[in-house]
Amino acid sequence: MKTKTGITVLSTLLGFSVIMAGCGNSNEAADGDSKTLKVWFMGTSDTVDPIAEMYEKENPGIKVDVQAIPWDSAHDKLLTAVASKDGPDVVQMGTTWIPEFAAAGALTDLAPYIEQYPELQPDNFFEGAVQTTQYEGKTVGIPFYVETRAMFYRTDLLADVGYPEGPKTWDELKDASRKLVEKGGAGHYALPVEGKDSIFPAIFAWQNGSELIDENRQPQYNQPAYVEMVEYLKSFYDEGLSPLGTDLDTVSAFKDGTMAMFISGPWMIQTVKDKAPEIDGKWAVTTLPAKETNVSSIGGSNMSIFSYTKNADEAAKFLAFMASQEAQLKYYETSNSMPALKAAWDNEALTDPMIAAFGKQLETTRPAPMVKEYEEIAQAAMASFEQITVGGADIQTELDKLNEKANGLLGNK
C-alpha cells in the first residue's frame, strides 16, 4: 500500500495491517454507565470483533465500538485526525507508518504504561518488532502482529543438487543455483532476485554487514559492504540464475520446477498449497542463507496511543490486553497474522513446520530504517538497482549518485 497524501511511507514488507482507534474527544456513556472505546481498523470486522468481545467480557463497563476502514482511505483519515486533534484513542498501524506519525507528534510515549503493565515489557516480543516501536529515543508503540521473509524451496530438486535442507550460506546459495540451472537446462532458473521489491536488496545488505542509513542519518549506499551486495545479486542475473525482465509467474515456475527457490512471506504458504497441490510434500520453508548473519526484514503492525486522547489510561489497559497471548492467538485464528509475542509461539497452532520456520526467522530480523524519508530513498534505491542490472550502469558510479540523492532527501549537507 502507498499513501496518497502527507509523507509517503514504505509498505512492501505489508501485505496487510490493522488500525484500531477510539474517538479522542469523547468519553460519553453508552449502555447505561459504560464507557465507549471506539475502534478503527483495516480489514474486515470479523477478524477483530471476537477480540473486542473478549475485552468487553473481561472489562465490564467498557464498550468497544468497532469500525472497518479500507486501506486506501485509512492514511488520509489518520492525517485528518492529526490535523484536527480529534482522532483516535488507540492506533494500530503498519510498522512503517510509525516514523511519520511519531514525527508529527501524534503518538504517546508509552514509558509510564510499560512500567505499569507487565504485558507491555519489550522483552516479551521479538527484538526486531520492538525496534519498529521506537522513534528518537521514545517507545511509541507495542508490537501486535509480525511478518518476515524466509526461503521457500523444492526439497526434491535441492536434494538432487546436494542441498536437501536448502542452502545455509551465500556461497551455498550460489553453488546450489548454478547446479540447479545446469541440471535443468534452458528455461530453468534458481530463484528470482526481486529488484523491484525494495526490501529484497535491503535484506542482503544487512546480511553483508551494511547499514542503509546509519544512526547519524548518513546513507551507506556507496560503501564497500553495500557495493559488494549489489555485485553479488547482479551476478545471479549475469550468470542466468535469475530471470531478468520477464513476467515469469513465481508459483507456476515453482510448481513445474523451472525455479526451485524463492524468498517471500508467510502469506505465500497457502498460495502455494492452493495453486500447486501437485507438489505437496516436495517443498518446504527454511530460514534465509547467511553471510555475516541471516537477518531478514520485519513488518506487521503496532499498537499506539494517540497523543490527543482523553482516555489514555483506558487506552493503555486496552493495549495491555492486545499484547496478551490470549488476544494475539485469537487474532492469529481470525486473520492468520503471526503474533509478535514470543510466548505465543509455544502454542500448538503455530507448530506447523512451515509456520515454525517463520518463527525461527523472526528471531533474527530488523525493520527498514525508522526515518520518515525512507520511502523516497527506497524508491531511489530500486531505480539505481535497475540502472545497474538492466541498464548496465557502472555499480560504484550509480551507487555514488544514489548516496548523494539519499543525503539530499535526508537534509544532510
TINU-703142 format. One record per residue (C-alpha): x negated, y negated, z negated; residue in one letter. Coordinates in nm, 3 decimals. Example, Ala and Ser with C-alpha at 12.3 -4.5 7.8 and 13.67 -1.06 7.14 Angstrom:
BEGIN
R        xx        yy        zz   residu
R    -1.230     0.450    -0.780        A
R    -1.367     0.106    -0.714        S
# end
This chain:
BEGIN
R        xx        yy        zz   residu
R     0.000     0.000     0.000        M
R    -0.114    -0.354     0.072        K
R     0.014    -0.666    -0.094        T
R     0.184    -0.933     0.115        K
R     0.123    -1.241    -0.097        T
R    -0.134    -1.354    -0.353        G
R    -0.469    -1.187    -0.378        I
R    -0.473    -0.855    -0.195        T
R    -0.593    -0.554    -0.388        V
R    -0.740    -0.211    -0.297        L
R    -0.474     0.058    -0.264        S
R    -0.645     0.358    -0.057        T
R    -0.703     0.571    -0.388        L
R    -0.293     0.501    -0.436        L
R    -0.057     0.731    -0.272        G
R     0.198     0.648    -0.545        F
R     0.229     0.440    -0.871        S
R     0.482     0.319    -1.130        V
R     0.558    -0.027    -1.271        I
R     0.761    -0.047    -1.588        M
R     0.866    -0.375    -1.744        A
R     1.114    -0.538    -1.976        G
R     1.253    -0.888    -1.937        C
R     1.022    -1.101    -2.148        G
R     1.255    -1.384    -2.249        N
R     1.538    -1.172    -2.381        S
R     1.589    -0.965    -2.692        N
R     1.966    -0.955    -2.667        E
R     2.169    -0.692    -2.845        A
R     2.308    -0.406    -2.642        A
R     2.538    -0.127    -2.760        D
R     2.603    -0.294    -3.093        G
R     2.278    -0.366    -3.274        D
R     2.048    -0.206    -3.016        S
R     1.760    -0.392    -2.858        K
R     1.708    -0.355    -2.486        T
R     1.372    -0.282    -2.326        L
R     1.417    -0.323    -1.953        K
R     1.206    -0.110    -1.723        V
R     1.088    -0.176    -1.367        W
R     0.904     0.096    -1.176        F
R     0.814     0.207    -0.827        M
R     0.955     0.537    -0.722        G
R     1.288     0.699    -0.792        T
R     1.469     0.668    -1.121        S
R     1.486     1.044    -1.172        D
R     1.110     1.050    -1.245        T
R     1.137     0.807    -1.536        V
R     1.494     0.837    -1.667        D
R     1.413     1.158    -1.859        P
R     1.123     0.985    -2.036        I
R     1.337     0.683    -2.118        A
R     1.596     0.916    -2.270        E
R     1.327     1.084    -2.478        M
R     1.215     0.746    -2.612        Y
R     1.570     0.638    -2.697        E
R     1.631     0.965    -2.881        K
R     1.317     0.918    -3.090        E
R     1.385     0.547    -3.148        N
R     1.749     0.484    -3.242        P
R     1.846     0.123    -3.184        G
R     1.637     0.085    -2.866        I
R     1.794     0.092    -2.522        K
R     1.562     0.147    -2.224        V
R     1.719    -0.006    -1.914        D
R     1.558     0.147    -1.604        V
R     1.548    -0.019    -1.259        Q
R     1.373     0.119    -0.949        A
R     1.164    -0.125    -0.743        I
R     1.039    -0.049    -0.390        P
R     0.663    -0.057    -0.336        W
R     0.688    -0.324    -0.068        D
R     0.855    -0.576    -0.300        S
R     0.701    -0.490    -0.638        A
R     0.387    -0.702    -0.600        H
R     0.581    -1.013    -0.497        D
R     0.824    -0.957    -0.783        K
R     0.537    -0.950    -1.032        L
R     0.380    -1.261    -0.881        L
R     0.713    -1.438    -0.929        T
R     0.722    -1.321    -1.289        A
R     0.372    -1.459    -1.350        V
R     0.459    -1.793    -1.192        A
R     0.783    -1.831    -1.387        S
R     0.653    -1.677    -1.709        K
R     0.987    -1.498    -1.715        D
R     0.894    -1.140    -1.649        G
R     0.826    -0.801    -1.797        P
R     0.750    -0.687    -2.147        D
R     0.564    -0.381    -2.026        V
R     0.392    -0.333    -1.692        V
R     0.281    -0.001    -1.549        Q
R     0.090    -0.082    -1.234        M
R    -0.161     0.071    -1.000        G
R    -0.512     0.054    -1.137        T
R    -0.634    -0.167    -0.853        T
R    -0.385    -0.439    -0.941        W
R    -0.539    -0.486    -1.285        I
R    -0.811    -0.739    -1.184        P
R    -0.566    -0.964    -1.002        E
R    -0.308    -0.985    -1.278        F
R    -0.564    -0.990    -1.559        A
R    -0.744    -1.280    -1.388        A
R    -0.410    -1.462    -1.371        A
R    -0.374    -1.426    -1.748        G
R    -0.069    -1.203    -1.714        A
R    -0.188    -0.908    -1.923        L
R    -0.222    -0.895    -2.301        T
R    -0.543    -0.793    -2.477        D
R    -0.442    -0.467    -2.643        L
R    -0.719    -0.454    -2.903        A
R    -0.487    -0.508    -3.207        P
R    -0.248    -0.237    -3.090        Y
R    -0.526     0.011    -3.016        I
R    -0.621    -0.019    -3.383        E
R    -0.258     0.027    -3.488        Q
R    -0.167     0.328    -3.272        Y
R    -0.396     0.634    -3.257        P
R    -0.231     0.732    -2.926        E
R    -0.396     0.433    -2.759        L
R    -0.755     0.516    -2.853        Q
R    -0.982     0.515    -2.542        P
R    -1.139     0.850    -2.636        D
R    -0.805     1.016    -2.564        N
R    -0.836     0.951    -2.192        F
R    -1.072     1.029    -1.905        F
R    -1.358     0.780    -1.911        E
R    -1.305     0.674    -1.552        G
R    -0.941     0.595    -1.630        A
R    -1.042     0.384    -1.928        V
R    -1.270     0.178    -1.705        Q
R    -0.969     0.080    -1.494        T
R    -0.806    -0.078    -1.800        T
R    -1.089    -0.319    -1.877        Q
R    -1.138    -0.667    -1.739        Y
R    -1.400    -0.920    -1.852        E
R    -1.452    -0.754    -2.188        G
R    -1.085    -0.702    -2.272        K
R    -0.872    -0.389    -2.265        T
R    -0.557    -0.490    -2.082        V
R    -0.402    -0.151    -2.014        G
R    -0.363     0.208    -2.127        I
R    -0.411     0.495    -1.878        P
R    -0.092     0.675    -1.781        F
R    -0.145     0.893    -1.474        Y
R    -0.451     0.952    -1.259        V
R    -0.567     1.082    -0.924        E
R    -0.908     1.161    -0.781        T
R    -1.068     1.317    -0.472        R
R    -1.207     1.671    -0.453        A
R    -1.320     1.918    -0.188        M
R    -1.070     2.140    -0.003        F
R    -1.241     2.430     0.173        Y
R    -1.167     2.752     0.358        R
R    -1.305     3.022     0.132        T
R    -1.323     3.276     0.414        D
R    -1.510     3.051     0.656        L
R    -1.751     2.917     0.395        L
R    -1.821     3.272     0.276        A
R    -1.922     3.360     0.631        D
R    -2.199     3.098     0.620        V
R    -2.318     3.178     0.268        G
R    -2.112     2.939     0.052        Y
R    -1.814     3.135    -0.085        P
R    -1.761     2.881    -0.365        E
R    -1.821     2.579    -0.145        G
R    -2.134     2.360    -0.120        P
R    -2.256     2.219    -0.450        K
R    -2.512     1.961    -0.331        T
R    -2.558     1.718    -0.041        W
R    -2.824     1.947     0.105        D
R    -2.588     2.245     0.085        E
R    -2.309     2.040     0.242        L
R    -2.530     1.957     0.539        K
R    -2.655     2.316     0.569        D
R    -2.306     2.465     0.548        A
R    -2.179     2.212     0.800        S
R    -2.447     2.297     1.055        R
R    -2.385     2.669     1.016        K
R    -2.007     2.629     1.048        L
R    -2.035     2.432     1.371        V
R    -2.297     2.667     1.513        E
R    -2.082     2.969     1.432        K
R    -1.758     2.813     1.554        G
R    -1.890     2.669     1.878        G
R    -1.740     2.393     2.090        A
R    -1.448     2.207     1.934        G
R    -1.541     2.303     1.580        H
R    -1.636     2.060     1.303        Y
R    -1.730     2.093     0.939        A
R    -1.538     1.807     0.778        L
R    -1.410     1.460     0.862        P
R    -1.616     1.161     0.749        V
R    -1.338     0.914     0.672        E
R    -1.491     0.585     0.780        G
R    -1.152     0.411     0.774        K
R    -1.093     0.507     0.412        D
R    -1.287     0.256     0.202        S
R    -1.318     0.490    -0.096        I
R    -1.492     0.764     0.106        F
R    -1.830     0.590     0.155        P
R    -1.796     0.440    -0.194        A
R    -1.791     0.788    -0.346        I
R    -2.105     0.890    -0.158        F
R    -2.274     0.563    -0.253        A
R    -2.210     0.626    -0.623        W
R    -2.334     0.982    -0.588        Q
R    -2.658     0.847    -0.443        N
R    -2.708     0.612    -0.737        G
R    -2.587     0.299    -0.560        S
R    -2.359     0.037    -0.706        E
R    -2.126    -0.151    -0.474        L
R    -2.116    -0.466    -0.686        I
R    -2.330    -0.477    -0.997        D
R    -2.238    -0.610    -1.342        E
R    -2.364    -0.955    -1.242        N
R    -2.127    -0.965    -0.943        R
R    -2.412    -0.909    -0.699        Q
R    -2.327    -0.689    -0.397        P
R    -2.560    -0.397    -0.328        Q
R    -2.463    -0.305     0.027        Y
R    -2.808    -0.363     0.177        N
R    -3.010    -0.194    -0.096        Q
R    -3.202     0.132    -0.030        P
R    -2.958     0.369    -0.204        A
R    -2.660     0.237    -0.008        Y
R    -2.855     0.234     0.319        V
R    -2.960     0.596     0.262        E
R    -2.596     0.692     0.202        M
R    -2.488     0.538     0.532        V
R    -2.770     0.719     0.713        E
R    -2.655     1.049     0.558        Y
R    -2.290     1.006     0.658        L
R    -2.383     0.881     1.006        K
R    -2.584     1.197     1.060        S
R    -2.262     1.401     1.047        F
R    -2.138     1.208     1.348        Y
R    -2.474     1.218     1.523        D
R    -2.502     1.596     1.486        E
R    -2.143     1.666     1.589        G
R    -2.048     1.791     1.243        L
R    -1.762     1.543     1.206        S
R    -1.508     1.428     1.465        P
R    -1.564     1.072     1.587        L
R    -1.293     0.867     1.749        G
R    -1.039     1.150     1.769        T
R    -0.686     1.194     1.642        D
R    -0.760     1.541     1.510        L
R    -0.497     1.643     1.253        D
R    -0.671     1.749     0.934        T
R    -0.420     2.010     0.819        V
R    -0.382     2.166     1.163        S
R    -0.761     2.185     1.204        A
R    -0.792     2.330     0.854        F
R    -0.528     2.591     0.937        K
R    -0.679     2.704     1.266        D
R    -1.035     2.695     1.135        G
R    -1.171     2.423     1.360        T
R    -1.250     2.221     1.046        M
R    -1.331     2.417     0.732        A
R    -1.355     2.136     0.473        M
R    -1.205     1.800     0.387        F
R    -1.207     1.563     0.091        I
R    -0.874     1.441    -0.040        S
R    -0.645     1.404    -0.340        G
R    -0.408     1.638    -0.525        P
R    -0.114     1.540    -0.306        W
R    -0.269     1.748    -0.027        M
R    -0.228     2.076    -0.218        I
R     0.143     2.103    -0.149        Q
R     0.099     1.962     0.201        T
R    -0.139     2.244     0.295        V
R     0.085     2.504     0.131        K
R     0.387     2.378     0.321        D
R     0.224     2.324     0.661        K
R    -0.025     2.612     0.664        A
R     0.127     2.912     0.484        P
R    -0.066     3.138     0.721        E
R    -0.389     3.069     0.529        I
R    -0.258     3.132     0.178        D
R    -0.538     3.296    -0.020        G
R    -0.800     3.170     0.225        K
R    -0.860     2.823     0.081        W
R    -0.938     2.659    -0.249        A
R    -1.027     2.328    -0.413        V
R    -1.353     2.252    -0.590        T
R    -1.544     1.954    -0.724        T
R    -1.746     1.739    -0.484        L
R    -2.105     1.822    -0.385        P
R    -2.364     1.627    -0.583        A
R    -2.667     1.413    -0.504        K
R    -2.774     1.235    -0.823        E
R    -2.421     1.300    -0.950        T
R    -2.098     1.442    -0.809        N
R    -1.893     1.140    -0.918        V
R    -1.561     1.081    -0.744        S
R    -1.314     0.794    -0.741        S
R    -1.026     0.748    -0.982        I
R    -0.693     0.582    -0.926        G
R    -0.341     0.604    -1.061        G
R    -0.158     0.368    -1.293        S
R    -0.190     0.198    -1.630        N
R     0.049     0.061    -1.888        M
R     0.008    -0.305    -1.989        S
R     0.196    -0.567    -2.189        I
R     0.298    -0.882    -2.003        F
R     0.144    -1.188    -2.164        S
R     0.469    -1.385    -2.188        Y
R     0.677    -1.121    -2.360        T
R     0.861    -1.197    -2.681        K
R     0.885    -0.826    -2.757        N
R     0.513    -0.745    -2.787        A
R     0.542    -0.519    -3.091        D
R     0.820    -0.308    -2.939        E
R     0.630    -0.301    -2.609        A
R     0.321    -0.169    -2.786        A
R     0.527     0.103    -2.952        K
R     0.659     0.199    -2.610        F
R     0.304     0.213    -2.471        L
R     0.204     0.446    -2.753        A
R     0.490     0.677    -2.661        F
R     0.398     0.670    -2.291        M
R     0.042     0.763    -2.389        A
R     0.164     1.070    -2.577        S
R     0.120     1.422    -2.447        Q
R     0.497     1.470    -2.452        E
R     0.562     1.176    -2.219        A
R     0.270     1.238    -1.984        Q
R     0.355     1.605    -1.938        L
R     0.719     1.515    -1.875        K
R     0.609     1.268    -1.608        Y
R     0.393     1.537    -1.450        Y
R     0.700     1.761    -1.445        E
R     0.920     1.497    -1.277        T
R     0.665     1.343    -1.037        S
R     0.363     1.577    -1.003        N
R     0.145     1.285    -1.116        S
R    -0.155     1.408    -1.315        M
R    -0.181     1.293    -1.678        P
R    -0.460     1.059    -1.787        A
R    -0.454     1.212    -2.135        L
R    -0.730     1.471    -2.164        K
R    -0.543     1.683    -2.421        A
R    -0.254     1.729    -2.178        A
R    -0.478     1.935    -1.953        W
R    -0.473     2.223    -2.203        D
R    -0.106     2.277    -2.115        N
R    -0.027     2.583    -1.905        E
R     0.146     2.363    -1.647        A
R    -0.198     2.242    -1.538        L
R    -0.382     2.575    -1.531        T
R    -0.333     2.648    -1.160        D
R    -0.691     2.678    -1.025        P
R    -0.640     2.409    -0.760        M
R    -0.494     2.161    -1.007        I
R    -0.761     2.256    -1.262        A
R    -1.030     2.169    -1.005        A
R    -0.900     1.814    -1.003        F
R    -0.900     1.816    -1.384        G
R    -1.267     1.914    -1.375        K
R    -1.345     1.641    -1.120        Q
R    -1.167     1.384    -1.338        L
R    -1.442     1.431    -1.595        E
R    -1.682     1.261    -1.351        T
R    -1.508     0.966    -1.191        T
R    -1.523     0.590    -1.166        R
R    -1.295     0.319    -1.028        P
R    -1.352     0.074    -0.748        A
R    -1.524    -0.246    -0.870        P
R    -1.291    -0.432    -1.105        M
R    -1.317    -0.767    -0.928        V
R    -1.022    -0.937    -0.765        K
R    -1.215    -0.993    -0.441        E
R    -1.281    -0.625    -0.382        Y
R    -1.004    -0.558    -0.129        E
R    -1.151    -0.809     0.118        E
R    -1.501    -0.675     0.056        I
R    -1.385    -0.318     0.110        A
R    -1.227    -0.415     0.441        Q
R    -1.556    -0.575     0.549        A
R    -1.746    -0.262     0.444        A
R    -1.523    -0.042     0.659        M
R    -1.573    -0.273     0.957        A
R    -1.950    -0.257     0.913        S
R    -1.942     0.123     0.887        F
R    -1.754     0.135     1.217        E
R    -2.002    -0.101     1.381        Q
R    -2.281     0.134     1.276        I
R    -2.120     0.471     1.354        T
R    -1.915     0.381     1.662        V
R    -2.071     0.058     1.783        G
R    -2.432     0.168     1.746        G
R    -2.539    -0.131     1.533        A
R    -2.871    -0.117     1.351        D
R    -2.799     0.007     0.998        I
R    -3.013    -0.234     0.797        Q
R    -2.920    -0.537     1.008        T
R    -2.549    -0.464     0.982        E
R    -2.565    -0.399     0.608        L
R    -2.757    -0.723     0.555        D
R    -2.468    -0.902     0.726        K
R    -2.219    -0.715     0.508        L
R    -2.403    -0.805     0.191        N
R    -2.413    -1.172     0.293        E
R    -2.039    -1.169     0.359        K
R    -1.971    -0.999     0.024        A
R    -2.176    -1.267    -0.151        N
R    -1.963    -1.532     0.013        G
R    -1.639    -1.364    -0.089        L
R    -1.766    -1.335    -0.446        L
R    -1.858    -1.704    -0.450        G
R    -2.227    -1.635    -0.505        N
R    -2.485    -1.892    -0.397        K
# end
